[in-house]
Structures are given as structure tokens and as C-alpha cells.
């Protein structure tokens, strides 16, 4: 089938009702759909018809589902289902009510610096999980990063991700988006996690400045710039970008993978330092400084050192008496005493300083509303120890501090411990299995766990009031107060009963079965022709559940029938008429004087228009002119 907007308001693969189109890409279209089995909204990605028969695209599509399904992390879009239907392939995934990072940059321009750093760190958190499982994404770009209304970032499109170092080419083509490719990808060389980190550097650059570092008319021109040109530091475009953030971006954009960050953790650590307002690591500063200096090719001018002027020679006047020198040892003794006194003073100062430091009072900072990693580093930097307690809380989002002990402003000795209480989010409980239970009992079970039952009535072949599906699925942990949707059967769908009275039974039965009904037959004596439907129950144009039984009363055929009037007809015509009406015929000839009455029916018994059972013998009296022979015949 053609994958187009004709899918909207249709049921795809018998399960997903297509609501609207969310977007389109080079190989697939993405739709918002409602999962009719689990009662939840999903994003369903359907491979374009022109690619559905291309094994290379199909394999990439399958690989995306397989790779993403094996990754579970809050910053990675979850995969729910995958399959093949209606001549193409699809992936059903988590629906995120938000927009792509590219849309946000295009609409709003550069992001605030703290937001840019936070988004980059969330992307790195997703890559950390993928890299630890041996997967390199290979297509990190703002288009593949979704942001919800609460600022949570989710990475999607693992379609070209592969395990371990791998070539970026398929049929000699570079896979990925040219503006975000690492130099090794542009060359079609093997890629590593450092290749993804280069792409994160490009995304961070675009978040900070609103533009990518390299632009060009063709992919080849862009590739050459990735390979040879050093980008301007972001601060040259946006002056408020701090110097240390420049260092992070420039190290990530190093041409050689060996000069970049080697792990997502390493890059995230430097971004955490920037977020706290402290300097990045010396390795990053050194690497970034060397990268920024690369375009400068002018020779360094070394100023010659200036020699001190020669001292005038000392002359002795031998006519004058030579001055007698004083002994040198008193000076050595005095110098030794001075050094000894200085050393003793240093020891005393050092001891006093240690005592002062030991008793120094540190003012406890405010760590509430701060992310755990930032609060921990600030406490340690202040010379205090930190104890972290993680508990569910509604006061702060997960990983943020919601309480501390001692409170901010208190003074405590250096080296003492500050306890911070970190939110793990709202308390979570496992969703109970309420399928096939009575809806009232199911709702009570859900409510007892602090969850909200969300009841939806649906048609089903199961008994009315029975839970036929639920979402989330049983066993999944969700925050207290979350909705749990349960689909409750309201019985089979009601179908209008078509009118079938007066038509043959075979036709009536076929029409009813086509509507999903069962048919029960009751035969009855009637003057109507045999097999004619006399009555139906339920009656026509009423509604009845699909699968229910419609009873048809059918005529056995009439018990008596009218004897046709065949007088004045020729013998052969009269015989045929009677036989067609179901009667047997007996012929009795009578002599007549009128030749015109020869061979003509003069009378019949039983009499015309009387009632007789089918099969009754009707005697017809046929005129015979004297020249004819008198005979009597009876049809069998």
C-alpha cells in the first residue's frame, strides 16, 4: 500500500489507529497513533513504500528497532513494538509531546548558556549508555534530539548505529548528515565513540551560537572543512560564552580522534565544571589552546638577550699598603644562626596555621534546588565531606537536592559532613495486573496503590464489565498518582439487523452472516412458497450484538393448492398446467357430436378453483368425436 496521509483515521496492523502525521524523513514517515490494545498514544514510524523493497533500507530500519530496544535510559526514546504490515515495516515507539532541538534552534535562536550545557549533558548521558553497550550512534544531530515540555532530552534514530568501530559507508556513500559528521566519517574511515562526541560538539556549538561551525554548498565542500578548517571559538560569535566553554567545544571538535574527549563521561565532567563556574581540566585547556592556535602559522620572534655590561678591572696600587682581611668564620656563624631562626619560625608558623585551619569554621552553602553532582562538588571544594541520601520526593525533580543538613548559613568545622537529600522523583509502585478482572475490583486494586484508574468502555467479545486491556503493562513501576488506563468490555458491538422477510432462506442467511450474526432456522407450514422467510427475531432495523443469533421462521410450502381451471383447454395444455401445479392427471374421453370439441377438456374433478393437496389426481373429461377411439389415461 502507499504510505501516505490516506493512513489517517485508519487502523494500521489491526492495532494502531493513525491520528495525524508528525513528520517525514528520507526513509520513513512518523505518525501519532493510538494503541487500541493498551490504550496509549505512540509514535509509529512507517518505512516509505519506495524503500520497503530495498533490503539495505529494510535492514537499517530493523537495526534501528533492535539497537534502540536494547537501550533503556530516560534520555533515549523507548521502543514498544516493531513489525511488518500492509506491505511495509514499522516501529512503534514512545510518543514525546515536544519538538526537535533543530526546531527549537530555528525558531528561538541560540539557547541560554546554562540550557545549552544541560542539553549537551543529557545527550552525553544517552551516549554513555549506548557506548557502554558497544554502540556508536553515528548520526547525532539536533534533528535526532527531542525535547519535551519539561526540558528532558531524548535521543532517537539509532538506524545507522553499529556495534564497535565500523565503516561509515554503504555502497560507497557517507551515512549521516554532512554538517554534523566527524572528519573520520567524512573520509569513510572507521568510527569510535569519539566520533559521536565530535557531533555533540557541533550540536553544542549550534546551541550556543545558533549556527553550525561549517557551512557549504555541497557535502564535499563541508567534508573538506571538517577535515582541514579550524572553527572559530563560539565566544567569537557570542561574546558571553565563557572561555572554559570555548575549551570544551574546541577539544570536542579536534580533527584527530585521539585529541578529543575519549568518553562521554570525560566530556560531561568538563561541562559539569563549567556549570559550577570552575575551570575545565588542564588536559582540556591544553588541547583546546593548541587547536585554537593551529591556524596561526607566523614564526615566533625571539628577542635576543642583552648581556650585562662588563665590569671594570680591579687594579691594586702596589705603593699603598695592602689592607688586612678580617676572618670569615664569624660571618658564617651569624648566617647559620639566622637560617636556624628562620627555620624555627617556619615550623612554628606552619603548626599555628594547621591549628587555625583545623578549627576554621566553614559556612554551609545552600544546595537545595541544585543537581546532585554540582552540590557534591561544591561541598567537597569548600573543604567539607558529603553524605548523600536518595529518597522519593515531589519537591524536586530526580537528581536534584530537596533538603540538606545542616541548613545553609550554619558554620561548621572544616572536614565535617554535610548530608544532602536527593530526590529520586515521585515514589513509584508496580502496576498491578487487573486484566480479566471485574472493572469494579480492578479500579479498587489500582486505587489502593495510590494510582488513578482511568476507565474506558470498549466493545469486546468478553463479558460486559470485564477488563480486556490495561496500560501501563503489569509490573511496570510508575509514580504514585499516575493514571492506569483500563479498557472495560461493554459487550460486543451492536449491529443493525437487516430485513430478510419474504426472501428465500439461503439469501437471508447469507446476508445475516455477512453482518456477523448467527442464524437459527424454524420451519412452519404456510401457503407461501417453500423456503420463504416468514418472520425474523429480532425484527428488522433493530440492533443486536455482533455474534448473536437471529431466528428465521421459514415456510415448508403450502399444504393445499388451488386446482387450476383447465376446461376449454386442449388436452396437452391442460395436462401441463395441472402437472406444474403439483397434481397428477387422469384423462377420460367422452363422445361429442361437435367435431370442434374433439380433444378439448369438457370438465374436471375436483372442480376448478377448489383446494386440493399437491399430488392429488385431477380427472379431466376430454371430448371425442365418434371417429376417435375412447380411452382413459392417468399420468403417473
ZALUMDO-19974 format. One line per 4 residues: for each residue x, z, y of C-alpha. Coordinates in steps of 0.02 Angstrom, whole numbers, plus 50000, padded with zeros to 5 digits. Layout:
BEGIN
X Z Y; ...
end
This chain:
BEGIN
50000 50000 50000; 50056 49978 50179; 50118 50139 50256; 50029 50133 50424
49904 50225 50531; 49770 50174 50408; 49826 50331 50315; 49748 50444 50446
49595 50539 50382; 49632 50483 50203; 49680 50590 50053; 49858 50548 50001
49909 50576 49819; 49742 50663 49791; 49803 50818 49883; 49861 50790 50062
49733 50746 50196; 49826 50649 50332; 49782 50717 50505; 49894 50622 50626
50061 50537 50643; 50203 50647 50704; 50341 50517 50718; 50431 50370 50640
50610 50335 50590; 50710 50191 50521; 50661 50225 50342; 50506 50336 50345
50354 50393 50442; 50308 50577 50463; 50127 50637 50466; 50040 50803 50491
49935 50836 50336; 49828 50973 50262; 49869 51028 50085; 49697 51034 50003
49758 51140 49858; 49849 51276 49955; 49755 51262 50120; 49908 51247 50232
49975 51120 50354; 50128 51021 50302; 50234 50882 50372; 50233 50739 50247
50372 50611 50257; 50323 50444 50178; 50451 50308 50141; 50413 50143 50228
50342 50007 50118; 50487 49890 50155; 50608 50019 50086; 50503 50082 49940
50576 49946 49826; 50755 49968 49887; 50846 50078 49762; 50976 50130 49892
50845 50196 50013; 50743 50274 49872; 50898 50364 49809; 50938 50427 49985
50758 50486 50003; 50765 50579 49837; 50933 50653 49884; 50861 50722 50046
50723 50813 49950; 50844 50877 49818; 50976 50936 49943; 50856 51023 50061
50755 51101 49920; 50913 51188 49859; 50943 51269 50029; 50845 51423 50083
50878 51485 50259; 50773 51522 50415; 50866 51384 50508; 50833 51249 50377
50666 51160 50357; 50588 51210 50189; 50538 51078 50060; 50372 51112 49971
50343 50959 49863; 50403 50783 49828; 50333 50639 49728; 50284 50458 49710
50110 50395 49754; 50020 50239 49810; 50172 50127 49790; 50295 50233 49889
50386 50400 49891; 50354 50557 49993; 50418 50730 50036; 50302 50872 50088
50394 50996 50197; 50369 51142 50314; 50273 51094 50472; 50355 51159 50630
50245 51165 50785; 50381 51117 50907; 50489 50971 50960; 50661 50900 50926
50812 50954 51026; 50830 50774 51085; 50654 50775 51158; 50691 50939 51249
50854 50874 51324; 50773 50710 51376; 50626 50799 51458; 50713 50951 51534
50894 50900 51555; 51039 51021 51521; 50990 51186 51441; 51036 51356 51515
51209 51406 51455; 51150 51558 51351; 51016 51449 51270; 51144 51312 51231
51258 51439 51148; 51113 51516 51049; 51050 51346 50986; 51226 51296 50933
51248 51460 50839; 51084 51435 50746; 51138 51259 50694; 51302 51334 50633
51205 51465 50533; 51114 51324 50442; 51276 51229 50411; 51361 51387 50348
51234 51394 50205; 51249 51207 50166; 51440 51209 50171; 51449 51361 50057
51348 51261 49930; 51468 51115 49947; 51352 51005 50052; 51409 50911 50207
51258 50859 50313; 51345 50706 50390; 51208 50668 50518; 51198 50818 50636
51117 50761 50799; 50982 50828 50917; 50852 50715 50833; 50876 50812 50670
50862 50984 50752; 50686 51053 50780; 50645 51198 50896; 50484 51299 50884
50393 51391 51024; 50495 51550 50995; 50663 51464 51011; 50700 51461 50824
50805 51311 50774; 50782 51220 50608; 50897 51084 50541; 50815 50942 50445
50854 50771 50368; 50979 50803 50229; 50954 50623 50173; 51139 50573 50181
51210 50744 50138; 51329 50742 49991; 51425 50874 49895; 51609 50889 49937
51721 50763 50027; 51640 50592 50017; 51645 50420 50093; 51528 50385 50237
51496 50204 50187; 51354 50125 50094; 51376 49939 50064; 51516 49941 50194
51407 50016 50331; 51437 50176 50426; 51298 50302 50390; 51243 50412 50534
51215 50395 50721; 51361 50321 50818; 51355 50440 50968; 51375 50593 50856
51496 50528 50722; 51664 50611 50694; 51819 50498 50705; 51839 50501 50515
51657 50449 50494; 51685 50306 50617; 51829 50247 50506; 51727 50266 50347
51851 50397 50286; 51808 50549 50178; 51714 50687 50269; 51727 50876 50260
51635 51022 50342; 51747 50992 50494; 51654 50826 50518; 51489 50920 50539
51574 51038 50663; 51631 50888 50768; 51448 50833 50776; 51396 51010 50827
51524 50996 50967; 51439 50835 51027; 51268 50919 51020; 51333 51071 51117
51413 50953 51245; 51244 50866 51269; 51152 51032 51283; 51272 51089 51420
51283 50926 51519; 51127 50827 51474; 51235 50682 51415; 51345 50637 51266
51534 50630 51294; 51548 50449 51240; 51434 50302 51276; 51449 50117 51241
51355 49955 51220; 51394 49936 51034; 51430 50051 50887; 51606 49977 50878
51641 50024 51059; 51577 50201 51026; 51682 50215 50869; 51839 50166 50965
51805 50300 51096; 51780 50432 50960; 51948 50380 50887; 52053 50368 51046
51971 50440 51202; 51979 50624 51253; 51813 50677 51332; 51801 50764 51499
51776 50952 51479; 51592 50999 51508; 51640 51100 51663; 51694 50939 51750
51512 50883 51740; 51430 51054 51759; 51537 51174 51857; 51455 51335 51797
51511 51305 51617; 51638 51443 51584; 51817 51397 51542; 51808 51479 51370
51655 51374 51325; 51755 51220 51375; 51887 51277 51250; 51758 51293 51109
51687 51119 51141; 51857 51035 51159; 51925 51113 50999; 51770 51057 50905
51799 50879 50971; 51981 50867 50915; 52020 50695 50842; 52108 50766 50689
52001 50872 50571; 52149 50988 50548; 52148 51033 50734; 51962 51076 50736
51872 51229 50676; 51881 51232 50486; 51722 51333 50454; 51556 51363 50539
51598 51550 50540; 51756 51518 50641; 51664 51417 50775; 51520 51542 50779
51643 51685 50808; 51710 51600 50965; 51533 51564 51028; 51491 51749 51000
51641 51794 51109; 51580 51675 51245; 51407 51754 51235; 51485 51926 51263
51589 51862 51408; 51758 51889 51323; 51898 51766 51290; 51899 51650 51141
52033 51667 51007; 52212 51621 51055; 52210 51482 50924; 52060 51401 51008
52134 51416 51182; 52299 51342 51124; 52215 51199 51029; 52094 51157 51170
52230 51163 51302; 52334 51040 51200; 52184 50924 51181; 52141 50927 51366
52323 50890 51408; 52335 50739 51292; 52287 50605 51420; 52423 50665 51540
52574 50557 51500; 52683 50580 51656; 52853 50653 51621; 52877 50832 51666
53001 50855 51808; 53126 50995 51780; 53202 51068 51936; 53394 51093 51920
53450 51273 51927; 53551 51324 52081; 53721 51403 52042; 53764 51560 52138
53898 51536 52272; 54075 51579 52210; 54138 51748 52263; 54294 51753 52372
54451 51803 52276; 54511 51980 52300; 54684 51997 52368; 54792 52153 52366
54915 52191 52505; 55069 52249 52418; 55137 52325 52580; 54996 52453 52577
54993 52596 52453; 54884 52568 52302; 54726 52678 52303; 54722 52806 52163
54570 52786 52047; 54454 52931 52006; 54422 52974 51822; 54269 52878 51744
54204 53008 51619; 54104 53113 51745; 54002 52960 51786; 53965 52929 51601
53911 53109 51579; 53795 53100 51729; 53720 52938 51666; 53690 53014 51493
53602 53165 51570; 53490 53051 51671; 53444 52947 51517; 53411 53103 51416
53300 53174 51552; 53205 53010 51564; 53177 53004 51376; 53115 53183 51375
52997 53141 51518; 52932 52987 51425; 52897 53093 51270; 52803 53220 51375
52704 53085 51465; 52659 52999 51302; 52600 53162 51225; 52495 53203 51378
52423 53027 51378; 52373 53043 51195; 52288 53207 51229; 52196 53133 51377
52142 52982 51276; 52085 53092 51133; 51975 53191 51249; 51920 53041 51354
51731 53028 51372; 51655 52855 51344; 51490 52809 51425; 51373 52738 51293
51306 52567 51341; 51130 52500 51318; 51120 52398 51159; 50931 52383 51141
50869 52201 51155; 51043 52141 51105; 51085 52044 50947; 51168 52150 50812
51334 52056 50812; 51350 52067 51001; 51306 52253 51005; 51429 52291 50864
51572 52203 50953; 51534 52289 51120; 51533 52462 51038; 51699 52432 50950
51775 52359 51108; 51729 52519 51201; 51830 52621 51076; 51683 52690 50979
51634 52673 50797; 51470 52592 50747; 51344 52631 50611; 51209 52500 50579
51038 52542 50507; 50923 52396 50470; 50735 52428 50461; 50573 52331 50485
50510 52337 50664; 50387 52247 50775; 50480 52300 50934; 50614 52165 50919
50640 52002 50826; 50751 52004 50672; 50939 52041 50700; 50905 52124 50871
50932 52309 50909; 50770 52404 50939; 50841 52582 50953; 51007 52673 50967
51079 52848 50952; 51147 52916 51068; 51045 52831 51204; 51127 52732 51343
51212 52830 51482; 51268 52975 51373; 51454 53015 51370; 51538 53047 51203
51721 53066 51150; 51816 52908 51109; 51808 52870 50923; 51635 52946 50900
51498 52846 50813; 51352 52755 50892; 51207 52716 50774; 51108 52558 50811
50942 52520 50728; 50923 52335 50694; 50756 52250 50665; 50731 52155 50505
50567 52092 50575; 50393 52147 50534; 50379 52240 50369; 50350 52117 50228
50241 52134 50075; 50221 52019 49925; 50064 51912 49924; 49951 51962 49777
49886 51837 49651; 49698 51827 49680; 49664 51659 49600; 49510 51651 49485
49451 51820 49554; 49286 51855 49639; 49304 51823 49825; 49249 51999 49874
49376 52081 49759; 49510 51959 49816; 49481 51997 50000; 49487 52184 49966
49652 52166 49871; 49731 52068 50014; 49669 52188 50148; 49735 52339 50052
49912 52271 50075; 49893 52256 50264; 49861 52069 50259; 49715 51972 50333
49607 51873 50210; 49562 51702 50280; 49413 51640 50178; 49370 51454 50168
49220 51389 50070; 49258 51232 49969; 49168 51128 49838; 49230 51158 49663
49177 51143 49483; 49217 51329 49462; 49083 51463 49477; 49019 51499 49652
49116 51641 49736; 49275 51614 49632; 49444 51597 49719; 49511 51425 49673
49672 51422 49778; 49774 51528 49897; 49916 51511 50022; 50050 51576 50030
50077 51572 49843; 50080 51735 49744; 50240 51837 49756; 50299 51767 49923
50344 51905 50046; 50257 51891 50214; 50245 52001 50367; 50108 52130 50371
49960 52066 50471; 49989 51887 50412; 49842 51782 50358; 49820 51740 50174
49706 51591 50152; 49591 51591 50001; 49483 51442 49954; 49321 51505 49879
49209 51395 49773; 49035 51361 49840; 48994 51264 49684; 49003 51077 49653
48972 50958 49796; 48787 50913 49825; 48742 50731 49792; 48581 50638 49839
48480 50590 49686; 48438 50403 49691; 48260 50341 49650; 48250 50266 49473
48063 50275 49429; 47992 50107 49374; 48156 50028 49320; 48224 50009 49143
48307 50163 49070; 48476 50078 49046; 48487 50031 49230; 48428 50204 49286
48554 50294 49176; 48697 50185 49241; 48653 50220 49424; 48641 50408 49397
48805 50419 49302; 48893 50322 49440; 48840 50462 49560; 48918 50592 49446
48760 50654 49360; 48725 50681 49175; 48565 50602 49106; 48438 50677 48983
48301 50564 48909; 48124 50616 48858; 48013 50481 48779; 47824 50480 48810
47676 50373 48761; 47622 50261 48904; 47537 50098 48941; 47694 50049 49040
47816 49934 48953; 47934 50018 48831; 48096 50095 48906; 48022 50100 49081
48063 50261 49178; 47901 50353 49215; 47967 50512 49302; 48131 50592 49357
48179 50776 49383; 48246 50819 49511; 48145 50694 49609; 48217 50551 49710
48310 50582 49876; 48334 50768 49843; 48509 50841 49821; 48586 50913 49665
48761 50973 49617; 48879 50839 49555; 48888 50853 49366; 48712 50922 49348
48582 50843 49231; 48441 50726 49285; 48296 50719 49161; 48211 50549 49143
48040 50528 49061; 48037 50356 48977; 47889 50255 48911; 47878 50225 48723
47770 50075 48763; 47577 50062 48761; 47476 50123 48606; 47340 49988 48628
47339 49825 48719; 47208 49706 48785; 47155 49565 48669; 47181 49404 48765
47031 49286 48787; 47082 49129 48692; 46908 49049 48674; 46900 48867 48728
47089 48852 48697; 47168 48735 48571; 47219 48815 48409; 47407 48810 48438
47393 48878 48614; 47277 49018 48560; 47390 49067 48415; 47544 49077 48530
47452 49179 48660; 47396 49309 48535; 47563 49323 48449; 47651 49350 48616
47535 49497 48647; 47589 49576 48483; 47438 49526 48374; 47429 49439 48207
47314 49286 48197; 47186 49234 48065; 47107 49061 48082; 46932 49024 48016
46864 48847 48037; 46681 48811 48071; 46595 48641 48063; 46538 48568 48227
46436 48413 48269; 46529 48379 48430; 46695 48294 48400; 46763 48368 48564
46753 48542 48490; 46864 48499 48344; 47021 48609 48347; 46951 48718 48487
46928 48909 48473; 46743 48944 48473; 46751 49133 48455; 46869 49278 48415
46862 49452 48338; 46896 49582 48405; 46809 49515 48557; 46907 49457 48709
46972 49591 48831; 46942 49731 48709; 47081 49857 48664; 47173 49849 48500
47337 49915 48432; 47483 49796 48426; 47492 49714 48254; 47303 49706 48235
47237 49544 48154; 47133 49443 48276; 47018 49317 48191; 46988 49157 48287
46849 49035 48241; 46903 48855 48266; 46784 48706 48271; 46799 48573 48135
46718 48404 48144; 46641 48352 47973; 46781 48228 47939; 46904 48379 47940
46938 48493 47793; 46879 48676 47806; 47024 48801 47790; 47060 48981 47829
47237 49038 47877; 47313 49201 47932; 47480 49220 48020; 47594 49345 47937
end
